[in-house]
Amino acid sequence: MTALLILIFCIGYSLIAIEEWSKINKTAIALITGVLCWVIYTGIASTQVAMPALTHHLSGISEILFFLLGAMTIVELIDAHDGFDVITSQIKTLHKVKLIWMVSLITFFLSALLDNLTSAIVMVSLVRKLMSDTSDRRYFAGMVIIAANAGGAWSPIGDITTTMLWIGGQISAQNCMLKLFLPSLFCLLTPLIYLSFRLKGNVQTPNKSIQNESLQTKVWERNLVFYLALMLLLFVPVFKTLSGMPPYMGILLALSVVWILVEIVHRKKESEYKVQYSVARALQRIDVPSILFFLGILLAVSSLEAADVLSNFAETIDTRIQSHAMIGILIGLLSAVVDNVPLVAAVMGMYDFPMDHFFWEFLAYCSGTGGSILIIGSAAGVAAMGIEKIEFVWYLKNIGGLALLGFLSGAAVYLFFQSTIY
């Protein structure tokens, strides 16, 4: 039965990969795969064992989905108020190479302050406001995914697996930022340098008359919504640290404050005008299928975790591979296929190394950046996939190889410094 569970997961994963040929929506495939995997697991264990496990995993999945829902709604509210014009009006260059460097570096450092998921949502939405050509936007979105995951890996609050290792006492914040900054930066710079030679010319900007279907907001309204929303997004990791509450509570708090602000700003306006900037309209515009796709993928992966497939795999590679560096790289590569959270959780329970041991640091880097290799390998990738409608195979052909090259170059930088300086 366990073999059947793995088979169903692999079939579902394959059908998602060939969506553009099969013409079957990936969200439907992900959902049916998640459900079938849990049905099979119920046969492996029993209803009495499977249902509590499903409830436990659904709790963690819901945290991510609520976070995604809140962040996407805030971004839509910013967009409805033309808030991104605050940034786009300051960007004077239209040269593709200069622009992709600017967007990638902003994402890299923003991800360290926020987290990779929120940063990806904000920056991909910003890219949509900067250029109209779909092909260009896809390359930029691909670099946003790589930059967001690389930026999150070196910050204790930037990626959930780094946060897990930090809270668990495996790594310290100062040591993590000191030793992982350069590897993470090389993970970004390697594909960025390659694309700098490939991209030519200037970007095409969107037609403002077509872009703004509704009445334009006033400048003070635009600035107020943009800056308050940005400050609240930056406050989310601070709220988590101060209150001990999970990130989705912080994003829901941020959404409620922005919601109240929008209601106050437009309270005296006519209903026909006010509805254009309401949260109800923002909720209509967010990409719900992407959220359901994420639900299906995480359900399928959690069934593998419940069946001990992931933990058994981790133990297998530990007994067969004696190099801890190679184990870290394999975990990073595997995190492109399945959720890195259960993988890291399994590995954390296998070793008893002291704080700031090189393996914990290397694991934080590998698990955080390896997800960029496939577009569904990270929350940032799934969010970008939904916003920009990027096909799995297109990303694999055009970005996946660059992400792998960046991942390996960053790993080489870390191992070099570890063996020569640290």
C-alpha positions as a printed NumPy array, in Angstrom:
array([[  0.   ,   0.   ,   0.   ],
       [  2.887,   2.364,   0.683],
       [  4.172,   1.714,  -2.84 ],
       [  0.699,   2.607,  -4.177],
       [  0.764,   5.839,  -2.173],
       [  4.1  ,   6.817,  -3.707],
       [  2.857,   5.81 ,  -7.169],
       [ -0.259,   7.981,  -6.911],
       [  1.872,  10.915,  -5.739],
       [  4.265,  10.47 ,  -8.683],
       [  1.41 ,  10.172, -11.205],
       [ -0.238,  13.313,  -9.875],
       [  3.046,  15.162,  -9.923],
       [  3.659,  14.079, -13.532],
       [  0.198,  15.215, -14.643],
       [  0.83 ,  18.617, -13.066],
       [  4.089,  18.843, -15.006],
       [  2.383,  18.176, -18.377],
       [ -0.591,  20.467, -17.777],
       [ -0.012,  22.477, -20.967],
       [ -0.231,  19.256, -23.025],
       [ -2.964,  17.437, -21.131],
       [ -5.128,  20.596, -20.877],
       [ -6.241,  19.465, -17.419],
       [ -6.02 ,  22.188, -14.799],
       [ -3.191,  21.588, -12.327],
       [ -5.369,  22.602,  -9.378],
       [ -7.829,  19.774, -10.079],
       [ -4.948,  17.29 , -10.356],
       [ -3.353,  18.532,  -7.133],
       [ -6.614,  18.282,  -5.187],
       [ -7.49 ,  14.787,  -6.394],
       [ -3.9  ,  13.646,  -5.737],
       [ -4.03 ,  15.002,  -2.181],
       [ -7.36 ,  13.339,  -1.451],
       [ -6.409,   9.979,  -2.99 ],
       [ -3.112,   9.92 ,  -1.107],
       [ -4.93 ,  10.317,   2.191],
       [ -7.513,   7.676,   1.225],
       [ -4.659,   5.248,   0.544],
       [ -2.954,   6.186,   3.808],
       [ -6.209,   5.437,   5.644],
       [ -5.953,   1.944,   4.147],
       [ -2.33 ,   1.638,   5.283],
       [ -3.056,   2.686,   8.844],
       [ -6.682,   2.945,   9.935],
       [ -9.368,   5.59 ,  10.217],
       [ -8.609,   5.985,  13.908],
       [ -4.953,   6.728,  13.124],
       [ -5.378,   8.615,   9.836],
       [ -8.012,  11.139,  10.928],
       [ -6.03 ,  12.647,  13.827],
       [ -2.984,  12.762,  11.547],
       [ -4.999,  14.527,   8.831],
       [ -6.306,  17.036,  11.36 ],
       [ -2.781,  17.677,  12.61 ],
       [ -1.358,  18.259,   9.123],
       [ -4.358,  20.292,   7.991],
       [ -3.716,  22.642,  10.887],
       [ -0.239,  23.433,   9.566],
       [ -1.459,  23.649,   5.979],
       [ -4.224,  26.055,   6.968],
       [ -1.689,  28.399,   8.536],
       [  0.082,  28.701,   5.181],
       [ -3.176,  29.088,   3.23 ],
       [ -4.501,  31.814,   5.547],
       [ -1.169,  33.597,   5.317],
       [ -1.281,  33.377,   1.522],
       [ -4.886,  34.59 ,   1.448],
       [ -4.144,  37.568,   3.693],
       [ -0.974,  38.602,   1.864],
       [ -2.597,  38.361,  -1.579],
       [ -5.574,  40.42 ,  -0.404],
       [ -3.302,  43.162,   0.936],
       [ -1.392,  43.23 ,  -2.357],
       [ -4.664,  43.505,  -4.297],
       [ -5.714,  46.438,  -2.105],
       [ -2.405,  48.159,  -2.833],
       [ -2.899,  47.505,  -6.526],
       [ -6.503,  48.788,  -6.482],
       [ -5.253,  52.073,  -5.041],
       [ -2.435,  52.239,  -7.642],
       [ -0.008,  51.93 ,  -4.734],
       [  2.711,  50.296,  -6.805],
       [  2.974,  53.532,  -8.775],
       [  4.856,  54.857,  -5.745],
       [  7.71 ,  52.511,  -6.726],
       [  7.275,  52.313, -10.495],
       [  7.31 ,  56.114, -10.796],
       [ 10.775,  56.12 ,  -9.193],
       [ 12.167,  53.503, -11.584],
       [ 13.418,  55.465, -14.572],
       [ 15.28 ,  52.756, -16.459],
       [ 13.522,  50.505, -18.955],
       [ 16.654,  48.511, -19.786],
       [ 15.944,  44.842, -19.13 ],
       [ 19.326,  44.007, -17.611],
       [ 19.395,  46.977, -15.233],
       [ 15.795,  46.344, -14.272],
       [ 16.204,  42.632, -13.546],
       [ 19.206,  43.38 , -11.321],
       [ 17.198,  46.016,  -9.477],
       [ 14.153,  43.787,  -8.999],
       [ 16.232,  40.757,  -7.96 ],
       [ 18.327,  42.599,  -5.371],
       [ 15.286,  44.35 ,  -3.887],
       [ 13.565,  40.958,  -3.59 ],
       [ 16.683,  39.384,  -2.038],
       [ 16.877,  41.887,   0.81 ],
       [ 13.114,  42.299,   1.187],
       [ 12.775,  38.539,   1.649],
       [ 15.249,  38.648,   4.527],
       [ 13.079,  41.25 ,   6.273],
       [  9.664,  39.789,   5.456],
       [  9.659,  36.197,   4.243],
       [ 10.037,  34.608,   0.827],
       [  6.303,  34.107,   0.255],
       [  5.228,  37.695,   0.972],
       [  8.198,  39.121,  -0.92 ],
       [  7.413,  37.008,  -3.983],
       [  3.766,  38.107,  -3.997],
       [  4.696,  41.794,  -3.679],
       [  7.5  ,  41.753,  -6.25 ],
       [  5.72 ,  39.655,  -8.903],
       [  2.759,  42.019,  -8.581],
       [  5.175,  44.922,  -8.993],
       [  6.706,  43.353, -12.105],
       [  3.227,  43.14 , -13.642],
       [  2.939,  46.902, -13.211],
       [  6.358,  47.523, -14.785],
       [  6.06 ,  45.582, -18.039],
       [  3.425,  44.283, -20.411],
       [  5.289,  41.558, -22.338],
       [  4.376,  38.141, -20.941],
       [  7.694,  36.5  , -21.855],
       [  9.724,  39.189, -20.092],
       [  7.51 ,  39.029, -17.028],
       [  8.035,  35.285, -16.746],
       [ 11.818,  35.629, -16.684],
       [ 11.54 ,  38.396, -14.112],
       [  9.116,  36.307, -12.028],
       [ 11.537,  33.373, -12.21 ],
       [ 14.318,  35.558, -10.831],
       [ 11.965,  36.839,  -8.13 ],
       [ 11.424,  33.219,  -6.999],
       [ 15.179,  32.537,  -6.876],
       [ 15.883,  35.858,  -5.135],
       [ 13.081,  35.4  ,  -2.591],
       [ 14.212,  31.915,  -1.601],
       [ 17.899,  32.914,  -1.528],
       [ 17.139,  36.003,   0.537],
       [ 15.057,  34.01 ,   2.995],
       [ 17.731,  31.35 ,   3.544],
       [ 20.251,  33.609,   5.283],
       [ 17.741,  35.306,   7.578],
       [ 16.256,  33.577,  10.652],
       [ 12.857,  35.064,   9.787],
       [ 13.08 ,  34.849,   5.987],
       [ 12.308,  31.168,   5.412],
       [ 10.228,  28.797,   7.508],
       [ 12.932,  26.103,   7.612],
       [ 15.579,  28.604,   8.74 ],
       [ 13.109,  29.788,  11.37 ],
       [ 12.549,  26.177,  12.493],
       [ 16.275,  25.637,  12.941],
       [ 16.629,  28.98 ,  14.736],
       [ 13.741,  28.361,  17.144],
       [ 14.893,  24.764,  17.662],
       [ 18.299,  25.958,  18.82 ],
       [ 20.267,  24.423,  15.935],
       [ 21.497,  27.785,  14.61 ],
       [ 21.935,  31.256,  16.078],
       [ 20.645,  34.343,  14.266],
       [ 24.018,  36.09 ,  14.122],
       [ 25.945,  33.07 ,  12.884],
       [ 23.26 ,  32.227,  10.325],
       [ 23.383,  35.719,   8.791],
       [ 27.185,  35.83 ,   8.873],
       [ 27.886,  32.476,   7.241],
       [ 24.944,  32.117,   4.857],
       [ 24.834,  35.61 ,   3.367],
       [ 27.55 ,  35.05 ,   0.743],
       [ 26.348,  31.562,  -0.33 ],
       [ 22.805,  32.913,  -0.661],
       [ 24.052,  35.916,  -2.634],
       [ 25.983,  33.654,  -5.025],
       [ 22.85 ,  31.529,  -5.403],
       [ 21.185,  34.66 ,  -6.817],
       [ 24.119,  36.178,  -8.712],
       [ 24.951,  33.084, -10.78 ],
       [ 21.633,  32.906, -12.684],
       [ 21.391,  36.699, -12.674],
       [ 24.731,  37.077, -14.474],
       [ 23.687,  34.476, -17.044],
       [ 20.42 ,  36.272, -17.808],
       [ 22.285,  39.571, -18.062],
       [ 23.908,  38.261, -21.247],
       [ 20.658,  36.819, -22.586],
       [ 18.231,  39.692, -22.072],
       [ 18.407,  42.486, -24.657],
       [ 16.725,  45.837, -25.163],
       [ 14.086,  47.613, -23.109],
       [ 10.857,  46.418, -21.513],
       [  7.446,  47.402, -22.817],
       [  5.467,  49.338, -20.233],
       [  1.728,  48.721, -19.742],
       [ -0.775,  51.117, -21.303],
       [ -1.972,  53.245, -18.42 ],
       [ -5.3  ,  53.996, -20.057],
       [ -6.056,  50.278, -20.298],
       [ -4.512,  49.394, -16.959],
       [ -6.693,  51.724, -14.876],
       [-10.237,  50.598, -15.519],
       [-11.624,  52.335, -12.445],
       [-11.368,  55.933, -11.329],
       [ -7.916,  56.93 , -10.217],
       [ -7.197,  57.376,  -6.554],
       [ -5.853,  60.581,  -5.109],
       [ -2.123,  60.8  ,  -4.474],
       [ -2.508,  60.944,  -0.686],
       [ -4.8  ,  57.904,  -0.719],
       [ -2.321,  55.975,  -2.851],
       [  0.613,  56.845,  -0.614],
       [ -1.279,  56.189,   2.611],
       [ -2.438,  52.709,   1.599],
       [  0.932,  51.743,   0.12 ],
       [  3.151,  52.832,   3.003],
       [  0.832,  51.604,   5.742],
       [  0.424,  48.213,   4.04 ],
       [  4.198,  47.915,   3.538],
       [  4.908,  48.798,   7.18 ],
       [  2.333,  46.257,   8.336],
       [  3.897,  43.553,   6.157],
       [  7.288,  44.378,   7.674],
       [  5.669,  44.217,  11.109],
       [  4.518,  40.599,  10.62 ],
       [  7.868,  38.968,  11.588],
       [  8.201,  41.47 ,  14.451],
       [  4.718,  40.517,  15.662],
       [  5.698,  36.84 ,  15.509],
       [  8.816,  37.473,  17.592],
       [  7.096,  39.656,  20.189],
       [  3.86 ,  37.697,  20.596],
       [  4.977,  34.159,  19.812],
       [  1.944,  33.836,  17.516],
       [  2.303,  32.15 ,  14.112],
       [  2.836,  34.354,  11.027],
       [ -0.714,  33.945,   9.711],
       [ -2.036,  35.746,  12.794],
       [  0.257,  38.65 ,  11.986],
       [ -0.878,  38.806,   8.365],
       [ -4.546,  38.685,   9.421],
       [ -3.865,  41.549,  11.835],
       [ -2.228,  43.5  ,   9.02 ],
       [ -5.171,  42.806,   6.711],
       [ -7.701,  43.958,   9.296],
       [ -5.85 ,  47.251,   9.859],
       [ -5.602,  47.941,   6.108],
       [ -9.269,  46.974,   5.773],
       [-10.295,  49.503,   8.443],
       [ -8.108,  52.167,   6.818],
       [ -9.708,  51.631,   3.411],
       [-13.191,  51.83 ,   4.932],
       [-12.317,  55.128,   6.65 ],
       [-10.672,  56.654,   3.563],
       [-13.677,  55.944,   1.325],
       [-16.48 ,  56.175,   3.885],
       [-17.984,  59.395,   2.444],
       [-17.875,  58.303,  -1.183],
       [-20.715,  56.842,  -3.205],
       [-21.172,  53.083,  -3.073],
       [-20.479,  52.64 ,  -6.791],
       [-17.096,  54.309,  -6.36 ],
       [-16.271,  52.815,  -2.962],
       [-16.789,  49.207,  -4.034],
       [-13.853,  49.463,  -6.466],
       [-11.484,  49.77 ,  -3.487],
       [-13.193,  47.42 ,  -1.054],
       [-11.811,  44.219,   0.424],
       [-14.746,  42.366,  -1.143],
       [-13.508,  43.377,  -4.611],
       [ -9.92 ,  42.498,  -3.661],
       [-11.051,  39.027,  -2.575],
       [-12.729,  38.566,  -5.962],
       [ -9.481,  39.391,  -7.737],
       [ -7.099,  37.1  ,  -5.846],
       [ -6.159,  33.823,  -7.499],
       [ -8.193,  31.283,  -5.517],
       [ -7.22 ,  28.334,  -7.788],
       [ -3.572,  28.878,  -6.801],
       [ -4.501,  28.663,  -3.124],
       [ -6.427,  25.432,  -3.781],
       [ -3.464,  24.123,  -5.791],
       [ -1.214,  24.74 ,  -2.82 ],
       [ -3.735,  22.942,  -0.608],
       [ -3.691,  19.874,  -2.848],
       [  0.105,  19.742,  -3.062],
       [  0.569,  20.078,   0.696],
       [ -2.099,  17.451,   1.394],
       [ -0.297,  15.   ,  -0.894],
       [  3.092,  15.697,   0.694],
       [  1.693,  15.472,   4.218],
       [  0.347,  11.998,   3.451],
       [  3.909,  10.91 ,   2.629],
       [  5.058,  12.366,   5.925],
       [  2.264,  10.632,   7.849],
       [  3.2  ,   7.313,   6.224],
       [  6.835,   7.875,   7.335],
       [  7.999,   7.864,   3.706],
       [  9.992,  11.078,   4.162],
       [ 11.536,  10.123,   7.504],
       [ 12.455,   6.665,   6.194],
       [ 14.05 ,   8.261,   3.155],
       [ 16.051,  10.611,   5.382],
       [ 17.279,   7.679,   7.494],
       [ 18.16 ,   5.698,   4.356],
       [ 20.364,   8.396,   2.898],
       [ 21.955,   8.893,   6.313],
       [ 23.012,   5.24 ,   6.512],
       [ 24.166,   4.997,   2.885],
       [ 25.867,   8.376,   2.516],
       [ 28.537,   9.23 ,   5.039],
       [ 29.106,  12.81 ,   3.838],
       [ 26.948,  15.307,   5.719],
       [ 27.604,  17.874,   2.992],
       [ 26.183,  15.513,   0.368],
       [ 23.167,  14.807,   2.589],
       [ 22.51 ,  18.545,   2.792],
       [ 22.66 ,  18.863,  -1.003],
       [ 20.309,  15.883,  -1.465],
       [ 17.833,  17.401,   1.009],
       [ 17.996,  20.631,  -0.978],
       [ 17.336,  18.829,  -4.266],
       [ 14.492,  16.84 ,  -2.716],
       [ 12.931,  20.045,  -1.377],
       [ 12.277,  21.027,  -4.996],
       [  9.866,  18.085,  -5.212],
       [  8.278,  17.884,  -1.757],
       [  7.717,  20.345,   1.059],
       [ 10.988,  21.2  ,   2.809],
       [  9.308,  21.595,   6.223],
       [  8.706,  17.867,   6.942],
       [ 12.104,  17.04 ,   5.435],
       [ 13.931,  19.417,   7.751],
       [ 11.787,  18.326,  10.693],
       [ 12.768,  14.713,  10.04 ],
       [ 16.461,  15.583,   9.781],
       [ 16.329,  17.684,  12.973],
       [ 15.23 ,  14.591,  14.862],
       [ 18.025,  12.435,  13.446],
       [ 21.081,  14.351,  14.618],
       [ 22.312,  15.803,  17.879],
       [ 24.938,  18.236,  16.623],
       [ 25.636,  21.348,  18.755],
       [ 24.335,  24.797,  17.878],
       [ 25.92 ,  26.355,  14.765],
       [ 27.405,  23.069,  13.612],
       [ 28.19 ,  23.379,   9.915],
       [ 25.553,  20.79 ,   9.005],
       [ 22.714,  22.846,  10.49 ],
       [ 23.869,  25.961,   8.649],
       [ 24.297,  24.074,   5.401],
       [ 20.886,  22.448,   5.853],
       [ 19.313,  25.899,   6.289],
       [ 20.888,  27.05 ,   3.021],
       [ 20.09 ,  23.923,   1.009],
       [ 16.5  ,  23.49 ,   2.184],
       [ 15.783,  27.196,   1.667],
       [ 17.209,  27.576,  -1.847],
       [ 16.686,  24.103,  -3.342],
       [ 12.961,  24.752,  -3.77 ],
       [ 13.7  ,  27.247,  -6.558],
       [ 14.681,  24.446,  -8.945],
       [ 11.01 ,  23.58 ,  -9.595],
       [  8.27 ,  26.184,  -9.539],
       [  6.137,  24.133,  -7.155],
       [  9.106,  23.496,  -4.874],
       [  8.453,  26.539,  -2.693],
       [  5.601,  28.72 ,  -1.509],
       [  7.158,  31.637,  -3.39 ],
       [  7.106,  29.607,  -6.605],
       [  3.49 ,  28.528,  -6.198],
       [  2.42 ,  32.127,  -5.532],
       [  4.3  ,  33.408,  -8.589],
       [  2.895,  30.537, -10.658],
       [ -0.633,  31.635,  -9.83 ],
       [ -0.116,  35.37 , -10.301],
       [  1.813,  35.15 , -13.574],
       [  0.269,  31.888, -14.908],
       [  3.665,  30.255, -15.447],
       [  3.587,  26.679, -16.754],
       [  5.548,  24.003, -14.906],
       [  7.473,  22.916, -18.01 ],
       [  8.281,  26.473, -19.12 ],
       [  9.852,  27.182, -15.738],
       [ 11.74 ,  23.883, -15.793],
       [ 13.199,  24.632, -19.233],
       [ 14.022,  28.302, -18.768],
       [ 14.603,  28.867, -15.04 ],
       [ 15.057,  25.464, -13.383],
       [ 18.559,  24.895, -14.745],
       [ 19.655,  28.385, -13.709],
       [ 18.201,  27.842, -10.23 ],
       [ 20.098,  24.53 ,  -9.956],
       [ 23.312,  26.228, -11.046],
       [ 22.784,  28.977,  -8.476],
       [ 21.984,  26.422,  -5.77 ],
       [ 25.179,  24.461,  -6.449],
       [ 27.357,  27.584,  -6.709],
       [ 26.099,  28.847,  -3.361],
       [ 26.709,  25.415,  -1.815],
       [ 30.259,  25.424,  -3.215],
       [ 30.898,  28.873,  -1.735],
       [ 29.715,  27.753,   1.699],
       [ 31.778,  24.551,   1.649],
       [ 34.863,  26.466,   0.441],
       [ 34.694,  28.972,   3.269],
       [ 33.868,  26.22 ,   5.753],
       [ 37.006,  24.276,   4.835],
       [ 39.383,  27.249,   4.563],
       [ 38.259,  29.964,   7.008],
       [ 35.571,  28.888,   9.485]])
